[in-house]
Amino acid sequence: MHLHREKFITKGGPDGGDGGRGGHIILRGDKNMWTLFHLKFRKHFRADHGGSGSKSRSTGHDGKDVYVNVPLGTIIRDADTNAILFEVTDEGQEIVLLRGGMGGRGNWHFKSSTNQTPRYAQPGIDGIEGWFLLELKLLADVGLVGFPNAGKSTLLSVITSAKPKIADYAFTTLKPNLGIVEYRDYKSFVMADIPGIIEGAAEGKGLGHRFLRHIERNSTLLFLIPADSDDIAKEYGILLNELKKHNPELLDKDRFLAISKADMLDEELQAAITEELPKDIPHIFISSVAQIGLQELKDKLWNMLN
């Protein structure tokens, strides 16, 4: 609220300016980020207040917006209802999570022929508060699906520059790993090593739900089953069933079966195993350690992706 005063003008009328809006909280997609770890220790974000209006109809400054960078593939849920509100899938995509409060109007808005010196102004609207859950589903071209200790991390370490933890016990991989597979003519695609699935994973057994969601964003699923498995077709069936129970739409994705540890097999054994394999999925015999069939595997995956 302000009344104009200057030399020789004692009653200049109302000239109070408007207040500026409060700052927004904005989520922004960043293709160079792969995890939400940077948010683990920071739970609260607060944007600035807008500035007050002043004399000569001067509008106050807008509050500074707060940008929160998140990796592509982030889902934003309402903390109370768990409903999905937004998805961030594009580089530079911006989503206004909470809007700043609107600035109030100065007293010059309220002058009229019957009220020539209003001595009041409109207060601004309060800012909004909210709690949100951020969930990440990794974006990758190829997702590795298999039981614990099937050789997924070993394959990723051999055909990409990724350095996942590798050891001779189940659930060595506790978090998804991403690697860039270099292909011919400087082309490449992204492969994700997802922690092993066990029977009952869709109900939460093993590492269950925490990682099944990452498979949803892969365009092609590479099933990896070791050659020394008791029953390859049965293992494939269990894996497929867990994916179906988690999300039936996963069965619509392109699938490819790789039999790992093939350096233990001769041609006769390979022929015998081929007879028992499921007929509805193409397969290949590979060995990460002995570098058998890896280029052929890349060719097949590249053709499926393109």
Backbone hydrogen bonds in HBPLUS format (Angstrom, degrees):
<---DONOR---> <-ACCEPTOR-->    atom                        ^
c    i                          cat <-CA-CA->   ^        H-A-AA   ^      H-
h    n   atom  resd res      DA  || num        DHA   H-A  angle D-A-AA Bond
n    s   type  num  typ     dist DA aas  dist angle  dist       angle   num
A0015-ASP N   A0002-HIS O   2.90 MM  13  5.65 165.0  1.92 142.0 145.8     1
A0004-HIS N   A0013-GLY O   2.70 MM   9  5.49 169.2  1.71 166.3 162.3     2
A0012-GLY N   A0004-HIS O   3.12 MM   8  4.58 144.8  2.25 157.9 147.4     3
A0006-GLU N   A0009-ILE O   3.26 MM   3  5.29 173.7  2.26 148.6 149.6     4
A0009-ILE N   A0006-GLU O   2.89 MM   3  5.29 157.1  1.94 129.6 135.0     5
A0057-ARG N   A0015-ASP O   2.70 MM  42  5.05 159.3  1.74 155.2 148.8     6
A0017-GLY N   A0054-SER O   2.86 MM  37  5.09 144.1  1.99 129.5 141.3     7
A0060-GLY N   A0018-ASP O   2.85 MM  42  6.34 156.0  1.91 151.3 158.8     8
A0019-GLY N   A0104-GLY O   2.88 MM  85  5.14 164.0  1.91 143.0 148.4     9
A0020-GLY N   A0051-GLY O   2.89 MM  31  5.20 169.4  1.90 156.4 160.1    10
A0063-GLY N   A0021-ARG O   2.73 MM  42  6.10 163.3  1.75 158.1 164.0    11
A0022-GLY N   A0101-GLY O   2.77 MM  79  4.99 163.4  1.80 149.4 155.2    12
A0023-GLY N   A0048-ASP O   2.96 MM  25  5.33 173.2  1.96 164.1 162.8    13
A0066-VAL N   A0024-HIS O   2.88 MM  42  6.26 167.9  1.89 168.6 170.6    14
A0025-ILE N   A0098-LEU O   2.91 MM  73  5.16 162.2  1.95 152.0 156.6    15
A0097-LEU N   A0025-ILE O   2.81 MM  72  5.60 135.6  2.01 150.7 165.1    16
A0098-LEU N   A0025-ILE O   3.35 MM  73  5.16 160.4  2.39 134.2 138.9    17
A0026-ILE N   A0066-VAL O   2.84 MM  40  6.09 175.1  1.84 169.0 170.4    18
A0068-VAL N   A0026-ILE O   2.78 MM  42  6.14 158.8  1.82 161.3 166.5    19
A0027-LEU N   A0095-ILE O   2.84 MM  68  5.15 162.7  1.87 154.9 153.1    20
A0095-ILE N   A0027-LEU O   2.86 MM  68  5.15 158.7  1.90 148.6 155.5    21
A0028-ARG N   A0068-VAL O   2.99 MM  40  6.06 157.3  2.04 140.1 140.7    22
A0070-VAL N   A0028-ARG O   2.93 MM  42  6.09 159.3  1.97 155.3 157.1    23
A0029-GLY N   A0093-GLN O   2.88 MM  64  5.14 155.5  1.94 143.8 152.0    24
A0092-GLY N   A0029-GLY O   2.94 MM  63  4.97 160.2  1.98 128.5 129.1    25
A0030-ASP N   A0070-VAL O   2.88 MM  40  5.80 144.3  2.01 157.8 159.9    26
A0033-MET N   A0030-ASP O   3.19 MM   3  5.77 166.6  2.21 118.3 120.8    27
A0039-LEU N   A0036-LEU O   2.96 MM   3  5.67 161.2  1.99 120.3 126.5    28
A0040-LYS N   A0037-PHE O   2.98 MM   3  5.14 161.1  2.02 109.7 115.9    29
A0042-ARG N   A0039-LEU O   3.31 MM   3  5.10 159.9  2.35  98.1 104.0    30
A0051-GLY N   A0061-HIS O   2.64 MM  10  4.76 175.7  1.64 154.9 156.3    31
A0054-SER N   A0058-SER O   2.98 MM   4  5.17 163.8  2.00 144.4 148.3    32
A0058-SER N   A0055-LYS O   3.19 MM   3  5.82 152.1  2.28 112.9 119.4    33
A0073-GLY N   A0088-VAL O   2.65 MM  15  5.64 167.2  1.66 161.7 166.4    34
A0137-LYS N   A0073-GLY O   3.11 MM  64  5.23 166.4  2.13 130.2 134.6    35
A0088-VAL N   A0074-THR O   2.87 MM  14  5.30 167.3  1.89 160.9 164.7    36
A0075-ILE N   A0135-GLU O   2.63 MM  60  5.07 166.8  1.64 159.1 164.1    37
A0135-GLU N   A0075-ILE O   2.88 MM  60  5.07 162.5  1.91 149.7 155.1    38
A0076-ILE N   A0086-PHE O   3.01 MM  10  5.25 174.6  2.01 145.0 145.8    39
A0085-LEU N   A0076-ILE O   2.78 MM   9  5.66 170.5  1.79 161.1 164.3    40
A0086-PHE N   A0076-ILE O   3.44 MM  10  5.25 158.5  2.49 131.6 137.2    41
A0077-ARG N   A0133-LEU O   2.83 MM  56  5.02 166.9  1.85 152.7 156.9    42
A0133-LEU N   A0077-ARG O   2.95 MM  56  5.02 165.3  1.97 139.1 144.0    43
A0078-ASP N   A0083-ALA O   2.91 MM   5  5.46 155.0  1.98 150.4 157.0    44
A0082-ASN N   A0078-ASP O   2.73 MM   4  4.95 142.3  1.87 141.8 150.2    45
A0079-ALA N   A0131-TRP O   3.38 MM  52  5.55 161.3  2.42 134.7 129.8    46
A0093-GLN N   A0090-ASP O   3.14 MM   3  5.32 163.0  2.17 122.2 124.3    47
A0125-ILE N   A0102-MET O   2.84 MM  23  5.22 159.8  1.89 155.3 161.6    48
A0122-GLN N   A0105-ARG O   2.91 MM  17  5.03 154.7  1.97 158.5 159.5    49
A0109-HIS N   A0106-GLY O   3.21 MM   3  6.10 163.5  2.24 122.8 126.7    50
A0110-PHE N   A0107-ASN O   3.08 MM   3  5.45 147.4  2.19 107.7 116.5    51
A0112-SER N   A0115-ASN O   2.97 MM   3  4.93 152.0  2.05 115.6 122.7    52
A0141-ASP N   A0190-VAL O   2.98 MM  49  5.18 131.5  2.22 121.0 134.9    53
A0220-THR N   A0141-ASP O   2.96 MM  79  6.21 147.6  2.07 156.7 166.8    54
A0142-VAL N   A0190-VAL O   2.99 MM  48  6.38 159.3  2.04 157.6 163.5    55
A0192-ALA N   A0142-VAL O   2.80 MM  50  6.23 158.0  1.85 162.2 169.9    56
A0143-GLY N   A0220-THR O   2.92 MM  77  6.40 158.0  1.97 159.6 166.5    57
A0222-LEU N   A0143-GLY O   2.84 MM  79  5.95 167.8  1.85 156.0 160.2    58
A0144-LEU N   A0192-ALA O   2.88 MM  48  6.09 165.0  1.91 175.9 175.6    59
A0145-VAL N   A0222-LEU O   2.88 MM  77  5.95 169.2  1.89 144.2 145.7    60
A0224-LEU N   A0145-VAL O   2.83 MM  79  6.09 161.0  1.86 163.4 166.9    61
A0197-ILE N   A0146-GLY O   2.95 MM  51  6.04 163.3  1.98 148.2 151.1    62
A0155-LEU N   A0151-GLY O   3.01 MM   4  6.19 159.7  2.06 146.5 151.6    63
A0156-LEU N   A0152-LYS O   2.97 MM   4  6.28 163.0  2.00 152.2 156.9    64
A0157-SER N   A0153-SER O   2.89 MM   4  6.09 155.4  1.95 147.5 154.1    65
A0158-VAL N   A0154-THR O   3.07 MM   4  6.26 137.3  2.26 142.9 153.7    66
A0158-VAL N   A0155-LEU O   3.15 MM   3  5.21 130.5  2.41  96.5 109.7    67
A0159-ILE N   A0155-LEU O   3.04 MM   4  6.27 165.4  2.06 161.3 163.5    68
A0160-THR N   A0156-LEU O   3.01 MM   4  5.68 128.3  2.29 141.0 149.7    69
A0177-ASN N   A0193-ASP O   3.01 MM  16  5.06 158.0  2.06 137.7 144.3    70
A0193-ASP N   A0177-ASN O   2.75 MM  16  5.06 163.4  1.77 153.7 159.1    71
A0179-GLY N   A0191-MET O   2.88 MM  12  5.34 151.8  1.96 154.6 163.0    72
A0191-MET N   A0179-GLY O   2.84 MM  12  5.34 170.3  1.85 162.8 166.2    73
A0181-VAL N   A0189-PHE O   2.72 MM   8  5.33 164.8  1.75 176.8 173.2    74
A0189-PHE N   A0181-VAL O   3.09 MM   8  5.33 146.3  2.21 136.6 146.8    75
A0183-TYR N   A0187-LYS O   2.64 MM   4  5.00 166.6  1.66 148.6 146.6    76
A0187-LYS N   A0184-ARG O   3.09 MM   3  5.81 161.3  2.12 121.5 127.1    77
A0201-ALA N   A0198-ILE O   2.97 MM   3  5.46 139.8  2.13 147.0 142.7    78
A0203-GLU N   A0200-GLY O   3.01 MM   3  5.37 143.8  2.14 106.7 117.3    79
A0205-LYS N   A0200-GLY O   3.09 MM   5  5.34 160.7  2.13 137.3 131.5    80
A0204-GLY N   A0201-ALA O   2.80 MM   3  4.90 155.6  1.86 106.4 113.9    81
A0208-GLY N   A0205-LYS O   2.90 MM   3  5.10 140.3  2.06 140.6 139.6    82
A0211-PHE N   A0208-GLY O   3.25 MM   3  6.34 160.1  2.29 129.4 131.4    83
A0212-LEU N   A0208-GLY O   3.39 MM   4  6.48 153.0  2.47 146.4 153.2    84
A0214-HIS N   A0211-PHE O   3.02 MM   3  5.43 140.4  2.18 108.6 118.9    85
A0215-ILE N   A0212-LEU O   3.11 MM   3  5.59 146.3  2.23 110.3 119.2    86
A0216-GLU N   A0213-ARG O   3.09 MM   3  5.45 146.4  2.21 106.2 115.6    87
A0218-ASN N   A0215-ILE O   3.24 MM   3  5.55 170.9  2.25 114.7 116.7    88
A0221-LEU N   A0254-ASP O   2.88 MM  33  6.22 171.6  1.89 163.1 164.3    89
A0256-PHE N   A0221-LEU O   3.00 MM  35  6.38 143.4  2.14 162.9 168.5    90
A0223-PHE N   A0256-PHE O   2.75 MM  33  6.04 152.9  1.82 167.4 173.1    91
A0258-ALA N   A0223-PHE O   2.77 MM  35  6.06 171.3  1.78 175.6 177.6    92
A0225-ILE N   A0258-ALA O   3.08 MM  33  6.49 163.3  2.11 163.9 169.2    93
A0260-SER N   A0225-ILE O   3.01 MM  35  5.99 143.9  2.14 123.0 133.1    94
A0229-SER N   A0226-PRO O   3.14 MM   3  5.57 154.3  2.21 117.7 118.6    95
A0227-ALA N   A0260-SER O   2.83 MM  33  5.72 143.2  1.96 143.2 148.4    96
A0235-GLU N   A0231-ASP O   3.01 MM   4  6.30 161.7  2.05 153.4 158.5    97
A0236-TYR N   A0232-ILE O   2.93 MM   4  6.15 161.3  1.97 152.9 158.1    98
A0237-GLY N   A0233-ALA O   2.97 MM   4  6.17 153.0  2.04 141.4 148.9    99
A0238-ILE N   A0234-LYS O   2.93 MM   4  6.28 151.2  2.02 150.0 157.4   100
A0239-LEU N   A0235-GLU O   2.98 MM   4  6.27 167.4  2.00 154.5 157.3   101
A0240-LEU N   A0236-TYR O   2.92 MM   4  6.11 164.5  1.95 151.9 156.5   102
A0241-ASN N   A0237-GLY O   2.94 MM   4  6.04 152.7  2.01 142.2 149.8   103
A0242-GLU N   A0238-ILE O   2.97 MM   4  6.26 153.8  2.04 151.8 158.0   104
A0243-LEU N   A0239-LEU O   3.09 MM   4  6.42 158.3  2.14 150.5 156.0   105
A0244-LYS N   A0240-LEU O   2.94 MM   4  6.17 154.6  2.00 145.5 153.2   106
A0245-LYS N   A0241-ASN O   2.89 MM   4  6.13 157.3  1.95 148.4 154.0   107
A0246-HIS N   A0242-GLU O   3.00 MM   4  6.18 149.4  2.10 142.5 150.8   108
A0247-ASN N   A0243-LEU O   2.88 MM   4  6.05 170.7  1.89 155.1 157.7   109
A0250-LEU N   A0247-ASN O   2.93 MM   3  5.82 167.2  1.95 131.1 135.1   110
A0251-LEU N   A0248-PRO O   3.16 MM   3  5.91 159.4  2.21 118.0 122.8   111
A0252-ASP N   A0249-GLU O   3.01 MM   3  5.51 161.4  2.04 113.2 119.3   112
A0253-LYS N   A0250-LEU O   3.24 MM   3  5.69 164.5  2.26 110.9 115.6   113
A0257-LEU N   A0282-PRO O   2.98 MM  25  6.18 167.7  2.00 159.1 161.8   114
A0284-ILE N   A0257-LEU O   2.95 MM  27  6.49 130.6  2.20 149.6 164.0   115
A0259-ILE N   A0284-ILE O   2.81 MM  25  6.19 166.5  1.83 162.6 167.3   116
A0286-ILE N   A0259-ILE O   2.87 MM  27  5.98 173.3  1.88 151.5 152.8   117
A0264-MET N   A0261-LYS O   3.26 MM   3  6.18 169.3  2.27 121.2 123.6   118
A0262-ALA N   A0286-ILE O   2.93 MM  24  5.33 163.2  1.95 139.0 139.3   119
A0265-LEU N   A0262-ALA O   3.03 MM   3  5.35 166.0  2.05 113.0 117.4   120
A0270-GLN N   A0266-ASP O   3.01 MM   4  6.28 159.0  2.06 154.5 161.1   121
A0271-ALA N   A0267-GLU O   2.96 MM   4  6.17 154.8  2.02 145.7 151.9   122
A0272-ALA N   A0268-GLU O   2.99 MM   4  6.30 153.3  2.06 145.3 152.9   123
A0273-ILE N   A0269-LEU O   2.88 MM   4  6.12 159.0  1.92 152.1 157.3   124
A0274-THR N   A0270-GLN O   2.89 MM   4  6.05 154.8  1.96 145.7 153.1   125
A0275-GLU N   A0271-ALA O   3.23 MM   4  6.48 147.8  2.34 142.1 148.7   126
A0276-GLU N   A0273-ILE O   2.97 MM   3  5.34 132.7  2.20 104.9 117.4   127
A0277-LEU N   A0274-THR O   3.22 MM   3  5.22 150.4  2.31 100.5 109.1   128
A0287-SER N   A0292-ILE O   2.94 MM   5  4.83 148.9  2.04 134.8 134.3   129
A0291-GLN N   A0287-SER O   2.89 MM   4  5.51 107.6  2.43 130.0 144.1   130
A0292-ILE N   A0287-SER O   2.96 MM   5  4.83 147.2  2.07 133.1 141.5   131
A0297-LEU N   A0293-GLY O   2.96 MM   4  6.07 146.6  2.07 138.8 148.3   132
A0298-LYS N   A0294-LEU O   2.94 MM   4  6.27 156.7  1.99 148.4 153.7   133
A0299-ASP N   A0295-GLN O   2.93 MM   4  6.25 158.2  1.98 148.9 154.9   134
A0300-LYS N   A0296-GLU O   2.94 MM   4  6.23 162.5  1.97 150.6 154.7   135
A0301-LEU N   A0297-LEU O   2.93 MM   4  6.18 167.5  1.95 155.2 158.5   136
A0302-TRP N   A0298-LYS O   2.82 MM   4  5.96 161.0  1.85 151.8 157.6   137
A0303-ASN N   A0299-ASP O   2.96 MM   4  6.19 160.5  2.00 150.3 155.3   138
A0304-MET N   A0300-LYS O   2.98 MM   4  6.26 151.2  2.06 146.5 154.7   139
A0305-LEU N   A0301-LEU O   2.89 MM   4  6.13 155.4  1.95 151.7 158.3   140
A0306-ASN N   A0302-TRP O   2.98 MM   4  6.12 137.3  2.16 142.6 154.0   141
